[in-house]
Amino acid sequence: MGRPFSERVAHDDWRHAAERWTRDELAARGIEVTGTIEQPRIRPWSTQLTIPTDVGRVWFKANCGYMSFEPALQQVLAGLVPDAVDEPYAIDAARGWMLTIDRGATLGDAAEPTLEDWRRVLAGAATVQRVVADHEDALLATGLPDCRPATVLDRYDRMVEMFSMLPDPHPAHVSAQLRADLTAARPRLVAAVAELEESSLPTTWQHGDLHPWNVFAADGRFFDLGDGQWAHAAELLSVPHGTIAQQATLSWPDALAAYAEAWEVSTDDLASQLRATAVTQPVNRTLLWWGCLQEATAAEWTQWGEGVLHHLRRVLE
């Protein structure tokens, strides 16, 4: 696969190519770079550049191979739900590059999100899901991973087998005992998949990492879409539930009701689907972590690799 992603994007040759593409794309739109381009962060799966311009700050984002679908996905979503997702200034789908406007503070940075903030976020996400559910072909054509319920069992079996074959020191190695536990849990997964395939909510886009730092405070637009999947709608609720559950002042049932209302389903019906996605979502989240670490260094695997088995073990909870 070549050099690890984080090493490639830290190299002068890559930086020069990214800056040249950025300047050319902005110039083609009549936008002038007015200061020094900075690279504030490098992760095993993505990096960003910040570009000061005469229309305000612009963001450049580059993704690793597994998440390189994000620019094309954002472009398609912006065409379908322009009030919820920004149209990029420019994308290079082949290289996983994208330029977007800076919308200011995120919801998480602006203030401690209130219950009403969360209700708006979840209702807005459900509205997007309802719109794009009828555009499966367009979204999957971007490279968005297909993680619909019908794919989950095969994915689970393949990951358990593959991770069992990894050497013991590997962070994603599945021990003999863990393999036995995961095998014993498989009937629960079979039942969850069966329920979701007959449920009231469809398969659609799910953000994958919907928290207050991936929503802009000013207009509620969603961004950071590289964790996204084509999956059962209710899998989107896993991250919000985990975040809200940590806040003693927030009511998860009240927040969840806004999502149910946007979908026009009962909270009891939705609660049943949430119990099922509590088994399927960990499998699909494991795929994400495995995929985004495929271009990681050994040190990055040591730092981040425990996330793979952390999510796979959630099937046992």
C-alpha positions as CSV (number, residue, x, y, z in Angstrom):
1,M,0.0,0.0,0.0
2,G,3.0,2.3,0.2
3,R,3.9,4.8,2.9
4,P,1.5,5.3,5.8
5,F,-1.0,8.1,5.2
6,S,0.3,10.3,8.1
7,E,3.9,10.1,6.7
8,R,2.8,10.9,3.1
9,V,0.8,14.0,4.1
10,A,3.6,15.3,6.3
11,H,6.0,15.3,3.4
12,D,6.9,18.5,1.5
13,D,6.1,17.0,-1.9
14,W,2.5,16.2,-0.8
15,R,2.1,19.6,1.0
16,H,3.3,21.4,-2.1
17,A,0.8,19.5,-4.4
18,A,-2.1,20.1,-2.0
19,E,-1.4,23.8,-1.7
20,R,-1.0,24.1,-5.5
21,W,-4.3,22.4,-6.0
22,T,-5.9,24.5,-3.3
23,R,-4.7,27.8,-4.8
24,D,-5.7,26.8,-8.3
25,E,-9.2,25.8,-7.3
26,L,-9.8,28.9,-5.3
27,A,-8.4,31.2,-8.0
28,A,-10.8,29.6,-10.5
29,R,-13.6,30.8,-8.2
30,G,-12.1,34.3,-7.8
31,I,-10.9,33.6,-4.3
32,E,-7.5,34.9,-3.2
33,V,-5.3,33.3,-0.6
34,T,-4.3,36.1,1.8
35,G,-1.9,34.5,4.3
36,T,0.0,31.4,5.3
37,I,-1.6,28.0,4.9
38,E,-1.4,25.9,8.0
39,Q,-1.7,22.2,8.7
40,P,-3.1,22.0,12.3
41,R,-3.6,18.3,12.6
42,I,-2.6,14.9,11.1
43,R,-4.4,11.7,12.0
44,P,-3.9,8.2,10.6
45,W,-7.1,8.7,8.6
46,S,-7.2,12.4,7.7
47,T,-5.5,15.8,7.7
48,Q,-6.6,19.4,7.3
49,L,-5.2,22.6,6.0
50,T,-6.5,26.0,7.0
51,I,-6.4,28.7,4.3
52,P,-7.0,32.4,5.0
53,T,-8.7,34.0,2.0
54,D,-10.5,37.2,1.1
55,V,-13.8,35.5,1.7
56,G,-12.8,34.1,5.1
57,R,-11.1,30.9,6.2
58,V,-11.4,27.9,4.0
59,W,-10.7,24.3,5.0
60,F,-8.9,21.7,3.0
61,K,-9.3,18.1,4.0
62,A,-7.6,14.9,2.7
63,N,-8.7,11.4,3.7
64,C,-7.0,8.1,3.8
65,G,-8.0,5.6,1.1
66,Y,-10.8,4.0,3.1
67,M,-12.5,7.3,3.8
68,S,-11.7,8.9,0.5
69,F,-15.4,8.8,-0.5
70,E,-16.2,11.8,1.8
71,P,-15.7,14.6,-0.8
72,A,-18.0,12.9,-3.4
73,L,-20.5,12.1,-0.7
74,Q,-20.6,15.6,0.6
75,Q,-21.1,16.9,-2.9
76,V,-24.1,14.5,-3.5
77,L,-25.6,15.2,-0.1
78,A,-25.3,19.0,-0.7
79,G,-27.3,18.6,-3.9
80,L,-30.0,16.6,-2.1
81,V,-30.2,18.5,1.2
82,P,-28.5,21.9,0.6
83,D,-29.8,23.4,3.9
84,A,-28.2,20.6,5.9
85,V,-24.8,20.0,4.1
86,D,-22.5,22.5,2.4
87,E,-21.6,22.3,-1.2
88,P,-17.8,22.0,-1.3
89,Y,-15.9,24.7,-3.2
90,A,-14.0,21.9,-4.9
91,I,-13.3,18.2,-4.7
92,D,-10.7,15.8,-6.1
93,A,-12.6,12.5,-5.6
94,A,-9.7,10.4,-6.8
95,R,-7.3,11.8,-4.2
96,G,-10.0,12.2,-1.4
97,W,-9.4,16.0,-1.3
98,M,-12.0,18.7,-0.6
99,L,-12.3,22.5,0.0
100,T,-15.1,23.8,2.2
101,I,-16.1,27.1,3.7
102,D,-15.6,27.8,7.4
103,R,-19.0,28.0,9.1
104,G,-17.7,29.2,12.4
105,A,-18.0,27.5,15.8
106,T,-19.4,24.0,16.2
107,L,-22.3,23.4,18.4
108,G,-20.0,21.8,21.0
109,D,-17.5,24.7,20.9
110,A,-20.2,27.4,21.1
111,A,-21.8,26.3,24.4
112,E,-22.9,23.2,26.3
113,P,-25.6,21.7,24.1
114,T,-29.0,21.9,25.6
115,L,-31.9,19.4,25.2
116,E,-33.4,21.6,22.6
117,D,-30.1,21.7,20.7
118,W,-30.1,17.9,20.6
119,R,-33.7,17.7,19.6
120,R,-32.9,20.0,16.6
121,V,-29.9,18.0,15.7
122,L,-31.7,14.6,15.8
123,A,-34.8,15.9,14.0
124,G,-32.5,17.5,11.3
125,A,-30.6,14.3,10.9
126,A,-33.8,12.3,10.5
127,T,-35.1,14.7,7.9
128,V,-31.9,14.2,5.9
129,Q,-32.2,10.5,6.2
130,R,-35.8,10.5,5.0
131,V,-34.8,12.6,1.9
132,V,-31.7,10.5,0.9
133,A,-33.2,7.1,1.6
134,D,-34.6,7.2,-2.0
135,H,-31.2,7.9,-3.5
136,E,-29.3,4.7,-2.6
137,D,-27.6,4.4,-6.0
138,A,-26.2,7.9,-5.9
139,L,-24.8,7.6,-2.4
140,L,-23.3,4.2,-2.9
141,A,-21.7,5.4,-6.2
142,T,-19.6,7.8,-4.1
143,G,-17.9,4.8,-2.3
144,L,-20.1,5.1,0.8
145,P,-19.7,1.7,2.6
146,D,-22.7,-0.5,2.2
147,C,-23.5,-1.7,5.7
148,R,-27.2,-2.5,5.4
149,P,-28.5,-5.1,7.8
150,A,-28.3,-7.9,5.2
151,T,-24.5,-7.5,5.0
152,V,-23.8,-7.5,8.8
153,L,-23.7,-11.3,9.5
154,D,-21.2,-12.0,6.7
155,R,-19.1,-9.0,7.9
156,Y,-19.1,-10.3,11.4
157,D,-18.1,-13.8,10.5
158,R,-15.3,-12.5,8.3
159,M,-13.9,-10.1,10.9
160,V,-14.0,-12.7,13.7
161,E,-12.1,-15.1,11.4
162,M,-9.6,-12.6,10.1
163,F,-8.9,-11.0,13.5
164,S,-8.4,-14.5,15.0
165,M,-5.6,-15.1,12.5
166,L,-3.7,-11.9,13.4
167,P,-0.5,-12.4,15.5
168,D,-1.0,-12.2,19.3
169,P,0.8,-8.8,19.7
170,H,-1.5,-7.1,17.1
171,P,-4.0,-4.7,18.8
172,A,-6.9,-6.3,16.8
173,H,-6.0,-9.9,17.6
174,V,-9.0,-12.0,18.7
175,S,-8.0,-14.5,21.4
176,A,-9.5,-18.0,21.5
177,Q,-11.7,-17.0,24.4
178,L,-13.0,-13.9,22.7
179,R,-13.6,-15.8,19.6
180,A,-15.7,-18.3,21.5
181,D,-17.7,-15.5,23.2
182,L,-18.3,-13.8,19.8
183,T,-19.4,-17.1,18.2
184,A,-21.8,-17.7,21.1
185,A,-23.3,-14.2,20.6
186,R,-24.0,-14.8,16.9
187,P,-27.6,-15.8,17.4
188,R,-28.3,-12.4,18.9
189,L,-26.9,-10.8,15.8
190,V,-29.1,-13.1,13.6
191,A,-32.2,-12.0,15.5
192,A,-31.2,-8.3,15.3
193,V,-30.7,-8.4,11.6
194,A,-34.0,-10.1,11.1
195,E,-35.8,-7.5,13.1
196,L,-34.1,-4.6,11.3
197,E,-34.9,-6.0,7.8
198,E,-38.6,-5.9,8.8
199,S,-38.6,-2.7,10.7
200,S,-40.5,0.6,10.1
201,L,-37.3,2.6,9.4
202,P,-35.3,2.0,6.2
203,T,-31.7,1.6,5.3
204,T,-30.3,5.1,4.5
205,W,-27.3,7.3,5.1
206,Q,-26.1,7.5,8.7
207,H,-23.6,10.0,9.8
208,G,-21.5,7.6,11.8
209,D,-20.1,10.1,14.3
210,L,-23.0,12.6,15.1
211,H,-21.8,14.7,18.1
212,P,-21.9,18.4,18.8
213,W,-18.4,19.0,17.3
214,N,-19.6,17.8,13.9
215,V,-22.5,20.2,13.7
216,F,-22.1,23.9,13.1
217,A,-23.7,26.2,15.8
218,A,-24.9,28.9,13.4
219,D,-27.1,26.9,11.1
220,G,-27.1,23.3,12.2
221,R,-25.3,22.0,9.1
222,F,-23.6,18.6,9.3
223,F,-20.0,18.0,8.4
224,D,-17.1,15.5,8.9
225,L,-18.9,12.8,6.9
226,G,-16.1,10.3,6.5
227,D,-17.5,8.0,9.2
228,G,-20.7,7.6,7.2
229,Q,-22.3,4.4,6.1
230,W,-25.3,3.2,4.2
231,A,-27.0,1.4,7.1
232,H,-30.2,1.0,9.1
233,A,-31.4,4.5,10.0
234,A,-31.4,4.0,13.7
235,E,-27.6,3.2,13.8
236,L,-27.2,7.0,13.6
237,L,-28.4,7.2,17.2
238,S,-25.6,5.2,18.8
239,V,-23.1,8.1,19.2
240,P,-25.8,10.7,20.3
241,H,-27.0,8.2,22.9
242,G,-23.6,7.6,24.2
243,T,-22.9,11.4,24.4
244,I,-26.3,12.3,26.0
245,A,-26.1,9.5,28.5
246,Q,-23.0,11.1,30.0
247,Q,-24.9,14.3,30.8
248,A,-27.0,14.1,33.9
249,T,-29.0,17.2,32.9
250,L,-30.2,15.8,29.6
251,S,-33.1,13.4,29.0
252,W,-32.4,10.8,26.3
253,P,-36.1,9.9,25.9
254,D,-36.9,13.5,25.3
255,A,-34.2,13.9,22.7
256,L,-35.1,10.6,21.1
257,A,-38.7,11.7,20.8
258,A,-37.7,14.4,18.3
259,Y,-36.1,11.8,16.1
260,A,-39.2,9.6,16.3
261,E,-41.4,12.5,15.5
262,A,-39.4,13.5,12.4
263,W,-39.7,9.9,11.2
264,E,-43.4,9.7,12.2
265,V,-42.8,6.5,14.2
266,S,-43.7,5.7,17.8
267,T,-41.1,5.8,20.5
268,D,-41.9,2.2,21.4
269,D,-41.3,1.1,17.9
270,L,-38.1,3.1,17.7
271,A,-36.9,1.6,21.1
272,S,-37.2,-1.9,19.7
273,Q,-35.1,-1.0,16.7
274,L,-32.5,0.7,18.9
275,R,-32.1,-2.6,20.8
276,A,-31.4,-4.3,17.5
277,T,-29.0,-1.7,16.2
278,A,-27.1,-1.9,19.6
279,V,-25.9,-5.3,18.2
280,T,-25.4,-4.4,14.5
281,Q,-23.9,-1.0,14.9
282,P,-20.8,-2.3,16.7
283,V,-20.1,-4.6,13.8
284,N,-20.3,-1.7,11.3
285,R,-18.3,0.6,13.6
286,T,-15.6,-2.1,13.8
287,L,-15.3,-2.1,10.0
288,L,-14.8,1.7,10.1
289,W,-11.9,1.5,12.6
290,W,-10.3,-1.4,10.8
291,G,-10.6,0.4,7.5
292,C,-9.3,3.8,8.6
293,L,-6.2,2.2,10.2
294,Q,-5.1,0.3,7.1
295,E,-2.6,3.0,6.3
296,A,-1.5,3.6,9.9
297,T,2.1,3.3,11.2
298,A,3.0,0.7,13.8
299,A,3.0,3.5,16.5
300,E,-0.5,4.7,15.3
301,W,-1.8,1.1,15.6
302,T,-0.5,1.0,19.2
303,Q,-2.2,4.3,19.9
304,W,-5.5,3.8,18.1
305,G,-5.8,0.1,17.4
306,E,-7.6,-0.9,20.6
307,G,-10.7,0.8,19.0
308,V,-11.2,-2.2,16.7
309,L,-11.8,-4.7,19.4
310,H,-13.5,-2.2,21.7
311,H,-16.3,-1.9,19.2
312,L,-16.4,-5.6,18.3
313,R,-16.7,-6.5,22.0
314,R,-19.8,-4.3,22.2
315,V,-21.7,-7.1,20.5
316,L,-21.4,-8.9,23.7
317,E,-22.9,-6.2,25.9
